[in-house]
Amino acid sequence: MTIVRLARLCLPVVVDRLFDYEIPEGMNLDLGAFVQVNFAGRIMWGVVWELATIPRAEAHPKLKPIITHYAHLPPLTASLRHFLTTCAHYNCTPLGMMLKSSCPHMDAQQTEPTERWICLVHRDIPASTARTKLFDLLHEGSKPYSDVREAGISSAVVRSLEALGAIRYEERTRTTLPPPPLCVHAPTLTHAQREAADRLIAAQNEGYQCFMLDGATGSGKTEVFFEATEAVIRAGKQVVLLLPEIALSLGIQQRAVQRFGIEPVLWHSSQTQSHRIRDLRRILSGEAQLIIGARSALFLPYPHLGLIVIDEEHESSYKQEDGAHYHGRDMGLLRARIEGIPIILASATPSLETWHHCQEQRYHSIVLERRAEQALLPIIHRVDMRKESLPKQRWISTPLQNAIQRGLAANTQSLLFLNRRGYAPLTLCRSCGHRYECPSCSAWLVYHAQHQHLLCHHCGLTTPLPPTCPSCGASHEQLSMVGVGIERIAEEARILFPTARLCVLSGDSHDKTHEMQIALDSMQRNEVDIIIGTQLLAKGHHFPYLACVGVIDGDSTAMGSDVRAMEKTYQLLHQLAGRAGREQVQGEVYIQTYQPESPMMNALCSWDRDRFMRLECEERRKASMPPYSRLASLIIEGRPEEEVLRIVKEAQKNLPHVEGVHVFGPAPAPLYKLRNNYRYRFLLVGGKRTALQPIIKAWCAAMNPPKTVQLRIDIDPISFV
C-alpha cells in the first residue's frame, strides 16, 4: 500500500484552518518549517503545523505537492506555534492572521541573504591615496563592500577600479554574526532599586512568573528592568521591551545604547520595510539581543526569548483594534506563560485588573515608593473653574498663569496639557448654524489653524477651510470656531507670555518619530520655556527642568459611557503630574476642574493611588464589570445601511441564551458612521470564569452576512466607540 506523507500547513491568509499538501520524495520537513506552495493559483509561503501519513487511496485527488523547503530559515518553535494557536482561539481571530502578524515580510526571506564582496585582481594601475588605501585593505584578503565603505573609501573610487579591472565583485552568502559583547555602563542604584533588580534577576531561571514593577513616577523603574535585561542577555537569550507609543522608542533606544553598548532593534510601524526585513533576519538568527517595539513586536519569531518587559502596562494603546483584535499586555502574559519565562509589567499607575491581581497575589508586586535622587513629589493644586472669571476665548486660569510666570522668572519649564489636537473641535456658521461634519463619519471636522484646513480625526479626511458657508453662502467672517484644542492654547500662551519660547507637540505637529525626538531633546536641554501638548507627553519622558504642569481641562476624559473612563483619567493625570519636579525643584501641578471635590480628585491631590483603586474596584464590583466579569463585543458594520440593519435584526432574533451571560444591545455605536460604514454593537457580560468565545462564535456562525457587512468580535474590549 502506497503511503502519502502530508504536511498540514498554516498559511498567512484570513482563514481559520490548516491546508494539506504532499511532501515530495526526498524532502525532509520538521514541524515549524517554512515552505513554498501553490495556494489558489498564487505562490506563497507557509509553515508546517502538523505532519501525517495516509494511504494514497485516501488522499484527495487534487492534493498539491510542496514546491520548496526554505531550509536556511530556522523553523518556528513549538512554543510559538502553541502561542499563535491559543492567541487565535482566545481572540476569535483566524490563525492565518496571527501567523502573518508573527512573520511579516517573509516573502523577502525566502532566499538566503547575500552581500557583495570586493576581491583584488591586480594593482598595476596609477595609484592615488584612496586607491592605495583600498589596495592595502584588500591585500589581507577579500572584504565585504560594507567594510570598504566603513573604511572611508568612496563608492566612486570602487567603481573606477572595477571599471579598470583592478577589482571584481562577488556575491556571497551572508553569515550570521554572533551577538556583539555587552559593554555595560551601569549607574549606581539606590538600595530599593538594587533589591528590586536582584529579585528580578533571581527569577531568570525559575520559569514563568509575572512581576508588577510598581514605582512612583521618577523612581527609576527603567534602570531596574535594565538590570534584569542585562542578566538575560548575558545568558545568551533575547529580551522584548514593549512601549505604548512610538514616540518613546528613540529615547529608550538611546538609553539602552548608553547602558549596554549594543544597538537594539526597533520594531514599529514607522520603520521602513527594508529596515524591518533586515531586523527580522537578525531576530530569526538570534543576533538581535534586545528588541524595543510596539505591541506587534510581541509576536515575532524569537528563537531564544528569555524575558518580556511591558512598560506603562496600563496604557490602552496596547489594545489592537484594527485587523486582529488583541490586548498586547494580556497576550504578553500568555506568551511568557507558554515560553516558560518571566514577564515584567511596569507602571506608576497599574491598570485596575493588574492591581487587583497583585492584591490577590497572582502577580508578584515589587514597589519602589520613592523617587530617585530624593526628589519630592509635586504639589497638586485644584483650580475651581466655577470661581474663575475668565474673559471670552480664554482658557488659562489666573493661578496657572501666575505659576508659569514664576517659572519663566526662575528659568524653569512649564507644560500645558490638553488632550485635544488642532485649534477647535467644531466649526459652525453663525448665520445659519451649519456645522462642518465629516461626510464619511459621525464626527465634526476639527479646524487646524496651522495648515488652515478641516480634518477628521477618525478617517483622516482633509479639506481646506471653505471661503463661504456651503449651506447659506455666508462669508468666511461668519464662521465661528467652537471649543479649544492645543493650537488655541498655544495662541493664548503667545499673547500672555510674548517672550517665552514655545513648543507645540502632538501627532499632528510632529508626525515622524525623528522629528518628535528632536523636539523632545530640545526640551530636555531647556531650549523651550513652555511645552504645549497632548497625552504624548504624559508618559515615559524625563524633562529635568520641568517645574510646572497645567491641565487645561481635568474633567473631559472622565465623561462618557466607558466603564474605564474614571480609571483612565486618574492614570493620565497622575502620569502628567509625575513629569514635574523630577530633578531641580519640587514641582507644582495645576488642574483646572469643575469637580474639585470628586473622590478621584481627592485621591489624586493626596497622591493616594491605592485609595482611588479601592473605590474604583468597589464600583466595578457593584456593576459586575471587569475585573469581576468578562466582556465581549460584537460589532456589526458595513454598508448599505439597510443591509446592516437586516443583519442586526437577524442577530437579535438569534440572541444566545446562556445562564450567567447577559447580552446588551443592539445599540448604534457612539461613532455610528465610520469610513462610510454603519455600525451597531452588542455587549456580552459573563462571569469571571465564563468562556465567552464559543458562545459568540456560535452566534456569529448562525448568521449569513453579505460581503459588504462584517461581524467583528472584540474579546475584552477597551474602547466602546
Legacy VTK file of the C-alpha trace (Angstrom):
# vtk DataFile Version 3.0
C-alpha trace
ASCII
DATASET POLYDATA
POINTS 721 float
0.000 0.000 0.000
1.411 3.387 -1.070
1.740 5.940 1.727
1.446 9.694 1.236
3.332 11.989 3.566
1.207 15.022 4.416
2.127 18.410 5.812
-0.758 20.390 7.290
0.204 23.984 6.709
-0.792 27.260 8.269
-0.849 29.909 5.526
-0.837 33.706 6.010
-4.435 34.127 4.834
-7.594 35.201 6.663
-8.813 31.627 7.104
-9.072 29.677 10.345
-7.958 26.242 9.170
-4.930 24.232 8.054
-4.302 23.081 4.466
-2.977 19.672 3.376
-0.037 19.386 0.974
2.002 16.383 -0.101
5.645 16.203 0.941
7.684 15.243 -2.172
10.019 12.281 -2.146
13.394 13.200 -0.635
12.163 16.327 1.153
12.562 16.139 4.922
10.474 18.526 6.973
10.219 19.245 10.677
7.315 20.880 12.466
7.558 24.636 12.116
9.485 24.510 8.820
8.930 27.259 6.231
7.860 26.063 2.786
6.559 27.400 -0.526
3.285 26.185 -2.035
0.708 26.963 -4.695
-2.452 28.213 -2.979
-5.476 29.098 -5.124
-3.207 29.926 -8.060
-0.802 32.051 -6.000
2.689 31.120 -4.879
3.030 31.792 -1.159
4.924 30.721 1.926
3.507 28.682 4.789
4.535 26.892 7.973
4.278 23.177 8.753
1.826 22.906 11.662
1.214 19.137 11.639
2.702 16.070 9.926
0.750 12.951 8.995
0.780 9.871 6.741
-2.243 8.439 4.948
-2.795 5.712 2.318
-2.649 7.003 -1.250
-6.220 5.798 -1.769
-7.462 8.167 0.943
-5.597 11.215 -0.392
-7.526 13.943 -2.185
-7.143 13.524 -5.957
-6.119 17.198 -6.333
-3.601 17.130 -3.479
-0.772 19.516 -4.387
2.885 18.996 -3.549
5.051 21.392 -1.589
7.237 23.331 -4.023
10.219 24.320 -1.866
11.548 23.913 1.649
13.334 27.042 2.940
15.991 25.093 4.798
18.036 28.210 5.571
15.242 29.591 7.789
15.036 28.265 11.341
11.659 26.593 11.985
9.061 28.238 14.203
9.434 26.873 17.704
6.782 24.635 19.223
6.114 27.259 21.893
5.487 29.985 19.293
3.123 27.749 17.317
1.255 26.949 20.525
1.107 30.661 21.375
-0.285 31.639 17.964
-2.893 28.867 18.088
-4.008 29.844 21.609
-3.974 33.536 20.771
-6.146 32.967 17.688
-8.612 30.866 19.675
-8.820 33.336 22.586
-9.348 36.387 20.380
-11.646 34.642 17.870
-9.196 35.552 15.103
-8.230 33.367 12.110
-4.961 31.539 12.748
-3.608 32.721 9.384
-3.893 36.345 10.517
-1.901 35.579 13.652
0.790 33.851 11.568
1.000 36.903 9.293
1.477 39.113 12.378
4.221 36.809 13.634
6.163 36.510 10.369
5.778 39.741 8.368
7.878 40.254 5.243
8.635 36.532 4.966
8.477 36.858 1.160
11.780 38.737 1.375
13.381 35.985 3.491
12.849 33.149 1.024
16.360 33.215 -0.402
19.498 33.068 1.637
20.752 36.606 2.296
23.824 37.596 0.319
26.213 40.514 0.400
28.663 41.983 -2.091
32.368 41.312 -1.522
35.313 43.020 -3.233
38.258 40.935 -4.414
41.656 42.231 -5.609
42.604 41.257 -9.197
45.783 43.357 -9.624
47.167 46.739 -8.623
49.089 47.583 -11.823
47.399 50.951 -12.376
48.316 54.532 -11.472
47.802 54.859 -7.715
46.205 57.610 -5.653
45.882 57.919 -1.905
42.364 56.428 -1.924
43.302 53.634 -4.350
46.369 52.711 -2.299
44.207 52.610 0.833
41.838 50.136 -0.847
44.673 48.005 -2.257
46.267 47.777 1.198
42.927 46.783 2.695
42.387 44.043 0.084
45.969 42.788 0.348
44.865 40.976 3.537
42.092 39.231 1.583
38.645 39.954 0.125
36.387 42.301 2.094
32.629 42.939 2.252
31.594 46.089 0.404
30.161 47.485 3.657
33.588 47.148 5.345
35.242 49.008 2.463
32.794 51.898 2.776
33.202 51.985 6.569
36.952 52.331 5.994
36.239 55.707 4.366
36.653 54.664 0.720
34.054 56.275 -1.551
31.827 54.359 -3.960
33.313 56.412 -6.848
36.794 55.005 -6.129
35.414 51.459 -6.003
33.538 51.907 -9.304
36.586 53.341 -11.086
38.809 50.421 -10.016
36.155 47.925 -11.053
35.975 49.596 -14.497
39.773 49.317 -14.825
39.647 45.622 -13.929
41.730 46.050 -10.764
38.998 44.608 -8.568
35.928 42.419 -9.054
32.681 41.812 -7.143
31.416 38.532 -5.705
28.022 37.772 -4.177
28.491 35.601 -1.089
26.039 34.148 1.399
25.842 36.423 4.394
26.995 34.632 7.517
25.146 35.082 10.776
27.142 37.320 13.035
27.493 36.465 16.705
25.803 38.959 19.013
28.138 41.821 19.958
29.519 41.655 23.513
27.890 43.769 26.181
29.834 46.849 27.208
27.918 47.798 30.318
27.826 51.305 31.756
25.580 50.686 34.742
24.518 53.549 37.008
24.697 53.280 40.772
21.326 52.048 42.009
19.619 53.079 45.206
19.132 50.441 47.889
15.469 49.978 46.873
16.355 49.713 43.181
19.104 47.171 43.922
16.727 44.980 45.938
14.105 45.124 43.174
16.657 44.301 40.469
18.112 41.384 42.437
14.647 39.922 42.853
14.024 40.080 39.093
17.449 38.614 38.259
16.913 35.720 40.682
13.743 34.753 38.794
15.563 34.348 35.472
15.763 30.539 35.621
12.554 29.897 37.569
10.123 29.632 34.663
7.015 31.731 34.223
6.402 34.444 36.792
4.668 37.797 36.434
6.198 40.756 38.273
4.421 44.068 38.680
7.157 46.721 38.942
5.106 49.372 40.706
7.080 52.564 41.188
6.331 56.224 41.727
6.956 58.437 38.700
10.680 59.137 38.596
11.591 56.205 40.873
13.928 54.599 38.301
11.845 51.671 37.057
13.701 51.679 33.736
17.081 51.180 35.426
15.641 48.292 37.421
14.317 46.353 34.438
17.520 47.202 32.535
19.409 45.284 35.238
17.199 42.253 34.606
17.649 42.755 30.858
21.445 42.643 31.240
21.297 39.322 33.102
19.096 37.736 30.419
21.301 38.943 27.541
24.431 37.667 29.308
22.719 34.263 29.459
22.502 34.280 25.636
18.766 34.995 25.430
16.629 37.704 23.840
14.621 40.422 25.585
11.494 42.121 24.221
10.652 45.554 25.634
7.203 46.814 24.633
6.300 50.521 24.718
2.848 52.056 24.289
3.939 54.891 21.962
6.381 55.054 19.057
7.442 58.476 20.372
9.081 56.777 23.375
11.171 54.331 21.322
14.079 56.558 20.286
14.575 57.916 23.798
14.748 54.493 25.397
16.870 53.218 22.492
19.452 55.906 23.303
19.377 54.928 26.976
19.844 51.262 26.022
22.857 52.054 23.813
24.465 54.036 26.649
23.643 51.305 29.161
24.608 48.158 27.194
26.822 49.336 24.348
24.705 47.432 21.791
22.246 48.703 19.218
18.730 47.416 19.967
16.334 46.538 17.174
13.435 48.984 16.895
10.196 47.399 15.691
7.215 49.626 14.935
5.101 50.848 12.018
7.268 53.906 11.302
10.245 51.728 10.355
10.825 51.305 6.621
10.152 47.935 5.043
13.853 47.417 4.284
14.683 48.016 7.953
12.031 45.544 9.051
13.242 42.888 6.590
16.808 43.285 7.866
15.759 43.304 11.507
13.533 40.243 11.119
16.571 38.411 9.741
18.581 39.467 12.809
15.789 38.304 15.099
15.435 34.913 13.391
19.179 34.294 13.630
19.339 35.306 17.300
21.779 38.128 16.514
19.294 40.705 17.857
19.512 40.594 21.655
17.254 43.489 22.694
14.114 44.327 20.730
12.249 47.543 21.564
8.892 47.918 19.910
5.184 48.449 19.823
2.666 45.698 20.585
3.308 43.883 17.252
6.873 43.071 18.384
5.393 40.573 20.834
4.502 38.124 18.021
7.866 37.920 16.257
9.654 34.536 15.941
12.325 34.801 18.642
14.428 31.629 18.806
15.832 32.373 22.298
13.262 34.511 24.103
14.191 34.964 27.772
12.249 37.978 29.108
9.282 40.192 28.206
9.010 43.712 29.631
5.822 45.750 29.140
6.416 49.364 30.137
3.422 51.565 31.067
1.345 48.385 31.100
-1.844 50.296 31.904
-1.932 52.067 28.535
-4.991 51.339 26.389
-2.857 51.737 23.231
-1.665 48.157 23.833
-5.080 47.117 22.552
-5.032 46.304 18.821
-8.403 47.172 17.263
-7.659 47.000 13.536
-7.345 43.630 11.833
-6.634 41.021 14.503
-8.080 42.159 17.841
-5.913 41.501 20.893
-4.529 43.190 24.003
-0.734 43.347 23.909
-0.370 43.113 27.677
-2.615 40.081 28.010
-1.018 38.326 25.053
2.384 39.131 26.566
1.316 37.273 29.696
0.125 34.364 27.536
3.381 34.162 25.594
5.501 34.354 28.766
3.475 31.518 30.289
3.817 29.321 27.189
7.543 30.114 26.779
8.110 29.480 30.496
9.869 32.812 31.056
9.360 35.788 33.412
7.456 38.906 32.401
7.705 42.373 33.962
4.767 44.786 33.915
5.943 48.296 34.807
3.827 51.321 35.692
3.311 54.043 38.270
-0.435 53.657 37.703
-1.203 49.967 37.084
-4.419 49.009 35.368
-7.182 48.051 37.767
-7.005 44.446 36.548
-3.263 44.229 37.236
-3.604 45.947 40.613
-6.408 43.520 41.529
-4.250 40.513 40.568
-1.476 41.856 42.805
-3.917 42.186 45.697
-4.928 38.555 45.165
-1.207 37.610 44.956
-1.487 36.185 41.459
1.319 38.530 40.421
4.451 39.366 42.398
4.420 43.034 43.369
7.701 44.967 43.555
7.198 48.505 44.838
9.544 51.494 44.525
7.940 54.034 46.836
10.371 56.939 46.476
11.691 58.948 43.574
15.339 58.590 42.653
17.790 61.287 43.776
15.483 62.025 46.736
13.258 64.209 44.511
9.942 65.188 46.109
6.573 64.507 44.546
4.991 67.683 43.158
2.269 69.626 44.942
-1.088 69.340 43.162
-3.427 72.365 43.189
-7.077 72.215 42.176
-8.276 75.263 40.268
-12.059 75.542 40.731
-13.189 76.833 37.349
-16.626 77.639 38.743
-14.995 80.528 40.594
-12.739 81.723 37.768
-13.928 84.721 35.737
-12.041 84.245 32.509
-12.609 86.537 29.524
-14.218 85.037 26.410
-11.940 82.744 24.416
-9.502 82.443 27.321
-8.673 79.105 28.895
-5.619 79.583 31.116
-6.713 80.449 34.679
-5.090 83.176 36.791
-3.390 80.757 39.268
-1.901 78.780 36.374
-0.852 81.944 34.567
0.932 83.210 37.703
2.729 79.878 38.172
4.007 79.940 34.568
5.217 83.500 35.078
7.162 82.421 38.162
8.716 79.590 36.160
9.850 81.978 33.422
11.495 84.178 36.041
13.264 81.157 37.567
14.346 79.745 34.151
12.319 76.547 34.615
9.890 74.943 32.185
6.101 74.724 32.217
3.862 72.223 30.458
0.293 72.961 29.344
-1.717 69.814 28.687
-4.892 69.378 26.681
-5.749 66.058 25.092
-7.358 67.635 22.049
-5.478 68.154 18.803
-5.984 71.068 16.441
-7.397 74.541 17.075
-11.113 73.920 17.679
-13.211 70.721 17.648
-16.214 72.355 15.944
-16.630 74.949 13.204
-20.081 76.451 12.590
-21.694 79.247 10.631
-23.202 81.979 12.819
-25.654 82.937 10.065
-27.428 79.606 9.561
-25.980 77.284 12.212
-24.386 74.910 9.689
-21.837 72.612 11.344
-18.946 71.150 9.391
-19.265 67.383 9.644
-17.223 64.597 8.068
-19.202 63.091 5.159
-17.773 59.627 5.941
-18.037 59.598 9.768
-20.438 60.697 12.507
-17.922 63.281 13.693
-17.256 67.003 13.446
-14.354 68.191 11.354
-11.617 69.675 13.540
-10.132 73.003 12.492
-6.318 73.090 12.351
-5.100 76.680 12.183
-1.504 75.670 11.448
-2.477 74.372 7.989
-5.788 76.270 7.585
-7.770 73.099 6.986
-10.514 70.927 8.474
-9.553 67.388 9.452
-11.447 64.272 10.512
-9.509 62.578 13.309
-11.179 59.238 12.521
-10.816 58.685 8.766
-8.158 61.305 8.005
-10.256 63.339 5.550
-8.656 66.742 4.979
-10.369 69.693 3.308
-9.411 73.381 3.045
-11.466 75.824 5.083
-14.140 76.932 2.552
-14.346 80.676 1.723
-18.136 80.658 2.140
-20.681 78.590 4.075
-21.843 75.665 1.871
-25.346 75.964 3.354
-26.182 79.677 3.193
-23.239 81.228 1.348
-22.232 83.463 4.263
-18.708 84.839 4.141
-15.691 83.420 5.924
-16.067 86.060 8.649
-19.306 84.405 9.823
-17.520 81.203 10.771
-17.112 80.524 14.495
-14.546 78.165 15.989
-16.167 76.483 18.994
-14.215 74.803 21.765
-10.500 74.543 22.323
-7.565 72.485 21.044
-3.859 72.744 21.753
-3.272 75.179 18.865
-5.694 77.588 20.537
-3.896 77.174 23.870
-0.624 77.953 22.093
-2.184 81.095 20.611
-3.288 82.235 24.075
0.115 81.418 25.587
1.857 83.568 22.952
-0.346 86.508 23.957
0.137 86.007 27.710
3.871 85.221 27.529
5.200 87.008 24.418
8.903 86.452 25.193
8.626 82.747 26.079
9.983 80.021 23.805
7.031 77.745 22.927
6.857 74.230 21.504
3.589 72.541 20.467
3.852 68.749 20.492
1.230 66.355 19.116
0.820 63.701 16.469
-0.131 66.470 14.005
2.765 68.824 14.678
5.416 66.067 14.747
4.135 63.105 12.760
7.548 61.486 12.264
9.441 59.724 15.015
12.749 61.508 14.419
11.015 64.923 14.367
9.379 64.084 17.681
12.729 63.088 19.169
14.377 66.348 18.037
11.631 68.313 19.813
11.923 66.192 22.964
15.714 66.618 23.005
15.360 70.405 22.841
13.024 70.287 25.839
15.496 68.216 27.816
18.210 70.803 27.064
15.977 73.602 28.416
15.691 75.250 24.999
11.919 75.542 25.469
10.114 77.564 28.154
6.519 76.391 27.672
5.617 72.955 26.280
2.070 72.565 24.966
0.937 69.070 24.124
-1.382 66.092 24.237
-1.114 62.736 26.021
2.104 62.002 24.104
3.832 63.952 26.889
2.164 62.147 29.785
4.336 59.061 30.000
7.918 57.943 29.922
9.566 61.323 29.323
12.111 62.909 31.639
12.315 66.704 31.500
14.898 67.789 34.104
13.889 71.468 34.015
10.110 70.979 34.121
8.690 72.559 37.299
5.051 73.326 36.487
2.329 71.273 34.798
-1.022 72.854 33.918
-4.019 70.703 32.947
-6.443 72.855 30.956
-9.433 70.518 31.270
-9.196 67.968 34.074
-12.732 66.648 33.553
-13.071 65.879 29.834
-11.734 62.309 29.814
-13.803 61.294 32.866
-17.060 61.680 30.951
-18.830 59.197 28.687
-20.070 55.623 28.811
-16.662 53.929 29.019
-16.535 51.773 32.144
-12.843 52.642 32.490
-13.256 56.402 31.977
-12.515 57.358 35.590
-9.562 54.950 35.790
-8.050 56.295 32.551
-8.487 59.886 33.753
-6.767 59.171 37.049
-3.877 57.405 35.300
-3.447 60.234 32.803
-3.458 63.000 35.431
-1.191 61.031 37.776
1.319 60.403 34.986
1.192 64.046 33.903
1.785 65.260 37.438
4.753 62.918 37.627
6.557 64.811 34.842
7.082 67.828 37.170
9.942 68.378 39.619
11.972 65.259 38.818
15.364 66.902 39.423
15.773 70.615 40.048
12.967 71.765 42.369
9.751 70.427 43.808
7.165 70.622 41.061
3.696 72.118 41.064
0.641 70.903 39.199
-2.485 72.978 38.479
-5.584 71.035 37.424
-8.450 73.157 36.097
-11.674 71.356 37.011
-15.376 71.886 37.569
-15.448 68.929 40.022
-12.687 69.762 42.519
-14.157 67.677 45.359
-14.676 64.423 43.445
-13.232 61.259 45.070
-10.842 60.886 42.149
-9.533 64.433 42.566
-9.151 63.966 46.337
-7.097 60.791 45.848
-5.012 62.423 43.134
-4.134 65.524 45.141
-3.099 63.444 48.162
-1.058 61.031 45.968
-3.147 58.210 47.448
-3.428 55.945 44.408
-4.476 52.835 46.292
-7.374 54.734 47.851
-8.670 55.515 44.365
-8.131 51.894 43.275
-10.135 50.562 46.196
-13.005 52.959 45.455
-12.970 52.102 41.755
-12.822 48.368 42.484
-15.908 48.640 44.654
-17.805 50.494 41.916
-16.838 47.808 39.389
-17.860 45.032 41.763
-21.320 46.591 42.234
-21.752 46.920 38.458
-20.353 43.425 37.720
-17.701 44.899 35.450
-14.044 43.815 34.979
-12.074 42.630 36.885
-15.177 40.905 38.351
-16.571 39.801 34.984
-15.633 39.182 31.368
-16.760 41.240 28.377
-17.002 40.563 24.661
-18.301 42.866 21.941
-19.903 42.040 18.634
-19.693 44.926 16.191
-21.786 44.689 13.029
-20.581 47.178 10.451
-20.799 47.737 6.739
-22.947 49.208 4.008
-25.532 49.931 2.786
-27.318 50.901 5.977
-30.342 48.726 5.128
-28.212 45.582 4.890
-26.523 46.357 8.223
-29.940 46.774 9.884
-31.098 43.481 8.374
-28.158 41.584 9.885
-28.645 43.380 13.210
-32.259 42.177 13.313
-31.110 38.654 12.387
-28.592 38.755 15.239
-31.270 39.992 17.618
-33.552 37.079 16.713
-30.774 34.591 17.444
-29.502 36.083 20.715
-27.607 33.465 22.741
-29.401 32.347 25.894
-26.752 31.040 28.286
-27.124 31.013 32.038
-24.971 33.680 33.658
-24.358 35.543 30.387
-26.176 38.821 29.701
-26.413 40.367 26.233
-26.921 44.117 25.903
-27.961 45.688 22.618
-28.241 46.136 19.783
-27.371 49.811 20.012
-25.967 52.175 17.395
-22.272 52.652 18.124
-21.426 56.078 19.583
-19.490 56.621 16.349
-22.385 55.321 14.248
-20.806 56.017 10.864
-17.071 55.398 10.397
-15.333 55.500 6.996
-18.768 55.206 5.333
-19.586 52.054 7.320
-22.666 51.960 9.583
-22.077 50.338 12.951
-24.102 48.576 15.683
-22.821 46.998 18.870
-23.792 44.122 21.162
-22.090 43.585 24.519
-21.850 40.209 26.270
-21.162 40.152 30.011
-20.307 36.897 31.748
-18.785 35.653 34.982
-15.063 35.790 35.590
-14.666 32.106 34.683
-17.125 32.134 31.774
-15.654 31.438 28.333
-17.482 33.845 26.045
-15.582 32.820 22.902
-17.562 29.671 21.994
-20.832 31.479 22.724
-20.133 34.450 20.467
-18.568 32.299 17.710
-21.617 30.008 17.608
-23.853 33.079 17.496
-21.930 34.533 14.531
-21.916 31.177 12.739
-25.731 31.251 12.681
-25.686 34.479 10.650
-25.001 34.859 6.945
-23.972 38.459 6.269
-23.251 39.675 2.728
-19.671 40.527 1.782
-20.325 44.217 2.440
-21.193 43.596 6.120
-18.653 42.410 8.687
-19.091 40.731 12.054
-16.202 41.878 14.258
-15.580 40.121 17.580
-13.699 42.013 20.271
-12.781 39.957 23.354
-12.057 42.049 26.474
-12.938 45.349 24.727
-11.238 48.544 25.859
-12.942 51.011 23.521
-16.708 51.242 23.207
-16.765 53.745 20.336
LINES 1 722
721 0 1 2 3 4 5 6 7 8 9 10 11 12 13 14 15 16 17 18 19 20 21 22 23 24 25 26 27 28 29 30 31 32 33 34 35 36 37 38 39 40 41 42 43 44 45 46 47 48 49 50 51 52 53 54 55 56 57 58 59 60 61 62 63 64 65 66 67 68 69 70 71 72 73 74 75 76 77 78 79 80 81 82 83 84 85 86 87 88 89 90 91 92 93 94 95 96 97 98 99 100 101 102 103 104 105 106 107 108 109 110 111 112 113 114 115 116 117 118 119 120 121 122 123 124 125 126 127 128 129 130 131 132 133 134 135 136 137 138 139 140 141 142 143 144 145 146 147 148 149 150 151 152 153 154 155 156 157 158 159 160 161 162 163 164 165 166 167 168 169 170 171 172 173 174 175 176 177 178 179 180 181 182 183 184 185 186 187 188 189 190 191 192 193 194 195 196 197 198 199 200 201 202 203 204 205 206 207 208 209 210 211 212 213 214 215 216 217 218 219 220 221 222 223 224 225 226 227 228 229 230 231 232 233 234 235 236 237 238 239 240 241 242 243 244 245 246 247 248 249 250 251 252 253 254 255 256 257 258 259 260 261 262 263 264 265 266 267 268 269 270 271 272 273 274 275 276 277 278 279 280 281 282 283 284 285 286 287 288 289 290 291 292 293 294 295 296 297 298 299 300 301 302 303 304 305 306 307 308 309 310 311 312 313 314 315 316 317 318 319 320 321 322 323 324 325 326 327 328 329 330 331 332 333 334 335 336 337 338 339 340 341 342 343 344 345 346 347 348 349 350 351 352 353 354 355 356 357 358 359 360 361 362 363 364 365 366 367 368 369 370 371 372 373 374 375 376 377 378 379 380 381 382 383 384 385 386 387 388 389 390 391 392 393 394 395 396 397 398 399 400 401 402 403 404 405 406 407 408 409 410 411 412 413 414 415 416 417 418 419 420 421 422 423 424 425 426 427 428 429 430 431 432 433 434 435 436 437 438 439 440 441 442 443 444 445 446 447 448 449 450 451 452 453 454 455 456 457 458 459 460 461 462 463 464 465 466 467 468 469 470 471 472 473 474 475 476 477 478 479 480 481 482 483 484 485 486 487 488 489 490 491 492 493 494 495 496 497 498 499 500 501 502 503 504 505 506 507 508 509 510 511 512 513 514 515 516 517 518 519 520 521 522 523 524 525 526 527 528 529 530 531 532 533 534 535 536 537 538 539 540 541 542 543 544 545 546 547 548 549 550 551 552 553 554 555 556 557 558 559 560 561 562 563 564 565 566 567 568 569 570 571 572 573 574 575 576 577 578 579 580 581 582 583 584 585 586 587 588 589 590 591 592 593 594 595 596 597 598 599 600 601 602 603 604 605 606 607 608 609 610 611 612 613 614 615 616 617 618 619 620 621 622 623 624 625 626 627 628 629 630 631 632 633 634 635 636 637 638 639 640 641 642 643 644 645 646 647 648 649 650 651 652 653 654 655 656 657 658 659 660 661 662 663 664 665 666 667 668 669 670 671 672 673 674 675 676 677 678 679 680 681 682 683 684 685 686 687 688 689 690 691 692 693 694 695 696 697 698 699 700 701 702 703 704 705 706 707 708 709 710 711 712 713 714 715 716 717 718 719 720
